[in-house]
Amino acid sequence: MSVLVVGLSHKSAPIATLERAAVSGDTLGKMLSDIVRLPDVAEAFVISTCNRVEVYADVDRFHGGVAGICELLSRHSGIPSAELTSSLYVHYEDRAVQHLLSVASGMESMVVGEDQIIGQVRAAVKVAEEHGTMGRVLRDLGRVALHAGKRARAETGIDRMGLSLVSVGIELALAEEEASPSGELSLASKSVLVVGAGTMSGLAVATAARLGAGRIVVANRTVDRAQRLAASVGGEVADVADLAAAIARADLVISCTGASGLVVTEAMVRDALARRGHAAPLVLLDLAMPRDVDPAAAGLPGVSVIGMDRLSSEHAGVGAADLSAVRAIVDDEFAAYGSAVRAAQVTPTVVALRAKAATVVDAELARLAGRLNEEGLSGHAIEEIARTVRRVVDKLLHAPTVRIKELASAPGGEDYAVALRVLFDLDQRAVEAVTRAEPDPLNSTDQEGEQ
């Protein structure tokens, strides 16, 4: 089996296409179930965020896996295959593994180094686990990817220099405003309205508070969630049923709900402007996928709309040294993962060899014990002979098995497993039985990282 990724991102597709392709909730669960029912797919998980939709799968046939996944992406998104294909990319085996490590490390993000992606990868793995579509191969890969992401943030400056979409959006929103006395990004004296109460909204509220917003208001369909989020920063709650009134009192509106349609319409913004009674500019920052804010609102006087398409053109100031350091971490984690996988491939053969040796020893000892009993040798003496024979066999096998595991961890190491099977005439069915029962080779340490 081999790892395959089929996906589209802000690098390969326009925002409008990403909006249509994004999946979540019950739709994501149904998609996962459909993917693992494909004849060439054994395991799968899906990363679906505001700027990427990627299917990771363990497949036994490349072309069959690609064709099946592409068809399902088209079906679940409603995008015709001919239109979707031009936005898709495909990575296989080593390139697929390297791609996921880069994604988790923040290298492939719209804003390089942003810290939300590691949580999104973790969530994708968790959802797949909950739906029973994860197995040993992708579970190990997901664990290594999360470990790479944690290392990238702990060992380099990418986490400090990489900005979240919220921070970049706010920076754009204030770009034409008067800078704070210190020259730093500040929301002092600004009124911020956050629409939604999910993970992105929580980040928006926390960021607004950190930047010194004069007033923070949260509006959400579920009032309890809005109250809890607002209370975390000493903010207020607005009635989502009269969003125009809340917008009228805001300088910056950050909308990031999970709604399937527009939340902030052009008519609503027009109504808000009529209620404002002043000509101060109004900025609408739309971080939702699909979009929350009607693009037509940008045509109203004094209104600016910043959406994902605008954010995709912005780049965080990550230095070349940090990028190089993260790439080195990705390469290091990839090499370690490859070595572990190759070493694991020879383990069933080694186990089968030791099992065969034990069977031969037991049979010979049983035959010898019968003869020695006839000659009146004590049971204690027979047991000592048996222990000695087993020690001799263990010592003879120890060095070769340790060495073959070392050799197997290098590229081309699978040839050593084949040689072992041929030299000792091992039954392939015995090796396959061990493979099915073999414990997860990468489960010995918890590499998931951040919680």
N, C-alpha and C positions, 0 to 999 in steps of 0.2 A: 504494500500500500504506500501511497505517496501523498504529500500535502499539496493542495491546489488552492489558489485564491482567484476568485473572479469578482471584480468590483469596479466601482467608479467613484471619483472624488472630485474635489474642487479643481484639481489639476487636469482632469480629463473631461469634465462635463460642466455645462452651464448650470447656474443655480436653479433655474426653473426645472431642469431635468432631475437634479438631486432632490428637489422638493417632492417630485412625483415618485421617485424611487424609494424614499425613506419609508421604513416600516417600524412599527412598534406595537406593544400590547398584544392583543389576540392575533393580529395579522402576522406579527413576528413569530409567534408560537406556531401558527399554521404553516408558515413558510419553512420553519425548521423541520417540522414533521414531514412536509412534502420533499424536502431536500434529502433526508436520510432514507426516504422510500425509493429514491432513484436507484436503479440496479447497480450503478458503479460507485455509489457513495456509502461509506460505512459510518462516518461521523461528520458533524458540522457545527459551526457556530457562526453568527452573523454580527458584524459591527455595523450599526446603523446610527449615524450621528448627523449633525447639521451639515457636515461637509464630506461625508463618505458613507457609502454602503458597500460592504465587502463580505463575501461569503467565503469562509475558510472550510475546506473539506478534506477528509482523508479518502482518497479514491484509489481504485485498482486499475482504472483505465482513464488516461488523460482526455482523449477526445470525447468519450462518452460522458465523463464528468462535466466537461466544459459545456457541451451541448445541452445536457439536462439542466444545469444551473442557470444558464442563459435563458432557457425557455421559462423557468420558474420566476426569474427576476422580471421578465417581460409580463408574465401573467399576473404577478402580485402587484406590480406597479401600474399596470395598464398602459405601459409604453410599448408600442409596436417593436418587434424584434429588430427590424431594419433601422429604426431610429435609435434604439438603445445600443446596438452593437458599436456604433461609432464612438460611444463614450466609455466603453468597457476596456479594462486591461486584464491580462491574465498572467499570473506567475505560477511556476510549478517547481516542486521539490526545493532545492537550495534557495532559489530566488524568492519563493513563497515564504520560506522561513525568515530570510533576511528582511523581506518587506514588513512582516509583522513586527519584528524587533525594532525596525525603524519607526513604524507607526507608534508603538508603545513608548518609544523614547522621545516622541514629539518632533521627529525630523520631517514627518510627512504632513504635519498639521498646517492649516491655513495660516495660522500665526505660529511660526516655528518656536518650539519650546513651551507652548501653552500646557498647563498642567491638568486639564480636564480629561485628556485622552486616556491616561492610564486608568482612571476610574471607569471610563467608557469601555475599555477593553475588559476590565474586570467584570463589569456588568454583563457584557456579551457572553463571557464564559459562564457566569452564574445562570443566566437565562437558559443557555443550552443545557447546563447540568439539570436544571429544574424540569426541562422538557425531555430529558433522557436522550439527547442527541450527542453527548460528549462521550469519548472513549479514551483509551490510554494515550493514543498518539497526540490528539489535540489537547488533552488535559496537560500533558507534559510540555507541549509547545506553548500553551497559554501561560503556564507557570514560569517558563524561561523568559517569555516576552515581558511579563510583569516585573520580573527580577531585573531585566535589562533597563526597563523604564525607571525603576527605582534607583538603580546605579547611576543612570544618566543625570538624574536630578540631584543625587547626593554627592557625586564626584566631580561634576562640572558646573559651570555657571549658567547652563541653559535654562535652569529653573528660575534663576533670579532675573535673567534677561528676557526670557520668553514671556510674553504677556498673554493673558486670557483674552478671549473675544470681547468680554465685557470691558476690560481695561482699554483695549484698542478702540472699541466703539466710543467709549466716553472721551478718550483722547481726541478722536475725530470730532465728536460733538462740541468739544471746547476749543477746537483748533483756531477758530476765528474770534474767540472770546479773549478778554484781557487776561493775561497770565497772572498767577498769584505772585505776591511780592517776592517769594523765594524762587520763583520761576518753575515751581513744581506743579504737577497736575493737581487741581483742586476744584471741589464742588462747593466751596464756601459760599453761603447765601443762596445757593440754588435749591429749588424744590424738585425732588425726583419722585416720579411715579413709576412703580414697578408693577406690571400687569402679569399675573401668574404667581404660583407659589411652589414650583418644582425646583429641581436641582439648579438649573441655570438662573432662576429667579433668586434663589438663595445666594448664589454667587454675586448677582447684581446688587442685592441689598447690602451684602457684606462689603463689596467694593465701594459702593456709594458712601457707606458709613466711614470706611477707612479714608476716603478722600474728602471727608469733612462736609458732606452734604448738609445744608441748613435744615432741610425737611425731607423725610422719607415716608412715602405713602405706598401701601400695598393693596392691590385690588385683585381679588380672585373669586371664582365661582363658588368655591368651598370656603366659607367665611372663617371657620376654625383654623384652617391652614394659613390664611392671610393674617389672622390675629397672632398666631404663634411666630410667624416670620417677622411681622412688624415689631412685636414685642422684643425680639432678639436684639434690636438696635434702638429701642425706644421710639419707634415710628408709629404711624397711624394707619388706619384701615379705611378704604373708600368703598362705596357701594358699586359693585361691578355693573349693576343694572342701570346706573347713571354715570357711565364712564366719561361722557363728555364733560360733566361737571368737574371730575377729577383731573382731566386733561387741561381744563381751563386754568386750573391753579398750579400747573406744573411748568417748569422750564425744560425738563428733560423727561421723556417717557421711554422706559425700557420695557419692551413687550417680548415675552418669551413663554408663551403657553404651548400646550400640546393640541390646540384646536385644529380641526381640519379645514376650517374656513377663515375668512378675515375676522379679526377681533376689533381692530381699529379701522373704521371705514372713513372714506373721504367726507361723507355727510357728517359723521360724528366729529371729525376734526373741524369742519366748517362751523358746526354748532359751538364747539369749544372756543373757537376764535371769537365768535360773536359774544360770548360770555366774559371774555378776558378783560375787556375794557382798557387794554394797553397793547402797545405794539412790540413788546419784547419778543425776541425770536423763540420759536418752539422747535425742539429737536426730537424726532421720533426714532429711536434706536430699535430696530427689529432684529432680534436674535433667534426668531422661531423658524422651524422648518417642518411643514410649509409656512410661508410668511404669515404674520399676524396683521401687518399694516398695509393698507391699500396704497400702492405706489402713487396713485393719483393725488394723494394728499400732498405730495411734494410740489404740486402746482399751485397750492394755496399761498397767499402772501405771508412771508415770515416763517414758513414751515420748511424744515429740512428733514428728509427721510434717509436714514443710513441703514442699509440692508446688508445681507450676507454677500451680495455681489460686490458692494463697495469694500467690505472688510477683506474680501479675498485678494484685493489688490494691495493690501497693506502688509508690511513685513516687520516683524520685531527685530530689534537691533542685536541679533546674536552674533558675537564675534567669531572670526574664523578659527581661533584657537579652541573655543568651546565646541564648535561644530566638528572640528577634527577629533577632539577628545571623545565626543559622543560616538562618532563613527568607529573609533578604536574600541569602545565598549561594545558596540553592536558586533563588531568583528570578533571580539573576544568571546562574547556569549554565544555567537553562532558556532565558533570553533568548538567550544565546550559542549554545546548541544550535539553537534555532529559526532564528536568523539563518544559521547554517552550513548547515542543511538547505535553507532557502529559496534561498540562494545556489547551493547545489549543484544545485538543480532547473533553474536557468537555464544552468548550465555546458554541458550537452550541446548546447543550442541555439546557444550562442556558438561552440563547437567546430565544429558543423555549418556555421555561417555562414562561419567562417574556411576550412573545407575547401572550401566552394563557391567562395569568392573565389579560393582558390589554384588550383582547377580552371579557372576562367574565365581567370585570368592566364596559366596554363601554355598553354592552348589559343591565346590571342591571341599570346603570344610565339612559339609554334611557327609560327603563320601568318606573323608578321612576320619571323621569322628566314629563312624561305624566300624572301621577297621581297628582303630585304636581302642575302642571299647572291648572288642573281641580279645585284644591282647592285654586287657586288664589295666589300662592306663587310667589314672584317676580323673574325675570330672574337672578338678581344678587345673590339672596339667593340660587338658584339652582346651579349656577356656583360655589359658595363657598362650597356647599355640595359635588359637583363633585371633586373639588380640595382636599378636606379633605379625601374622600374615596380613591383617587389615592395615596395620601401621606401615608395613613395607609397601603395600599397594598405594596407600595415600601419599607416601613420600615420593614414590615414583611418578605419580600423576601431578603432584603439587607444582613443581617448576614448569612443566609444559603447559598446564592450564593457566597459570598466572601469566606466563609469557604470551600465550595466544590471545589472552584478553588485552594485553598491552598492544600487541601487533594489530588486533582487530580494530582498535580505536583510531588507527590511521586510515587515510583514504585508501580504498581498495581492500580494506581489512576483511570484507565478507569472503574473500577467497580463502582465508585461513579456516573458516568454518567448513567450507566445502572440502578442503584438504583433510580436515579432522574426520569428517564423516566417511570419506573414502578410505583413509588409512586404517580406521578401526571398524570399518564395515557397519556403521551405525544405521539402524532402521529409521528412515525418514519419518515414518509415522510416529515413532517415539519422540523425535525432535519436535514435531508439530504439536504433540500432546503437551510437552513441556512449555512450548511457546504459548499455548492457550492458557496454561495455568500459571505462567511466570508472573510474579508480582511486578507492579509498576516500577521500572528501574530508576525513575527520577523522583519517586515519592519519599526517598529516604531523608530529604531535607525540604523544608518549606521555603520555597523561593518566591512566594507570591509577593512579598514585600508589603506595600502600604495597605492599610485596612481602611 
